[in-house]
């Protein structure tokens, strides 16, 4: 939604959080979704955040997206992403 519609990460995060908070909306893992939305507010792509969070407990997360890997591995980040 950022690339097509030009939404800023904070606006996108707020809209998705509001949607997730609707009474008739059920999330498979609300804690994971909340963490993914936190990362999205910091500029990480939502799909990347969800994929990475789903991989917790795995030995590694490998991506061809060098920009994502660089952002994820910045100092102080809790993420650990490698490129092939």
PyMOL commands that set and color helices and strands:
alter all, ss='L'
color gray80, all
select helices_A, chain A and resi 2-5+9-20+30-41+46-54+66-72
alter helices_A, ss='H'
color red, helices_A
select strands_A, chain A and resi 62-63+82-83
alter strands_A, ss='S'
color yellow, strands_A
deselect
rebuild
show_as cartoon
